[in-house]
Amino acid sequence: LLEGISLGVDMFDCALPTRIARNGSIFTSEGRLNLRSAQYKEDSGPLDPDCICQACQNYSRSYIRHLVWAREILGMRLTSYHNLYFLARLMEKARRAIRRDKFRQFKGEFLGGYGKIGE
């Protein structure tokens, strides 16, 4: 998305956030996280510590992981909600950076921290 913005794209339509959510993957400030992984079985932390969405504020990774594994509809709803919230917030930050003429810096900082999960 950020690369698209760099190239002048100003409208996006994509099913990716909900599609990957249905399979237990979420976007976080440090990269994409797969809740199906055993490492989150007893993780009492939020999906993304930097996120203030309702899923992150009220449910743990381990609980949402359980819902995903059990194929409970709530698991898909919470992961979808989180991913949509994450991307909406990312686009809000991108618009703010553009208005301040700081988009290139914002993009570099975001991408510099993205993908750090598992390092």
Rosetta blueprint (number, residue, H / E / L):
1 L L
2 L H
3 E H
4 G H
5 I H
6 S H
7 L L
8 G L
9 V L
10 D L
11 M L
12 F L
13 D L
14 C L
15 A L
16 L H
17 P H
18 T H
19 R H
20 I H
21 A H
22 R H
23 N L
24 G L
25 S E
26 I E
27 F E
28 T E
29 S L
30 E L
31 G E
32 R E
33 L E
34 N E
35 L L
36 R L
37 S L
38 A H
39 Q H
40 Y H
41 K L
42 E L
43 D L
44 S L
45 G L
46 P L
47 L L
48 D L
49 P L
50 D L
51 C L
52 I L
53 C L
54 Q H
55 A H
56 C H
57 Q H
58 N H
59 Y L
60 S L
61 R H
62 S H
63 Y H
64 I H
65 R H
66 H H
67 L H
68 V H
69 W H
70 A L
71 R L
72 E L
73 I H
74 L H
75 G H
76 M H
77 R H
78 L H
79 T H
80 S H
81 Y H
82 H H
83 N H
84 L H
85 Y H
86 F H
87 L H
88 A H
89 R H
90 L H
91 M H
92 E H
93 K H
94 A H
95 R H
96 R H
97 A H
98 I H
99 R H
100 R L
101 D L
102 K L
103 F H
104 R H
105 Q H
106 F H
107 K H
108 G H
109 E H
110 F H
111 L H
112 G H
113 G H
114 Y L
115 G L
116 K L
117 I L
118 G L
119 E L
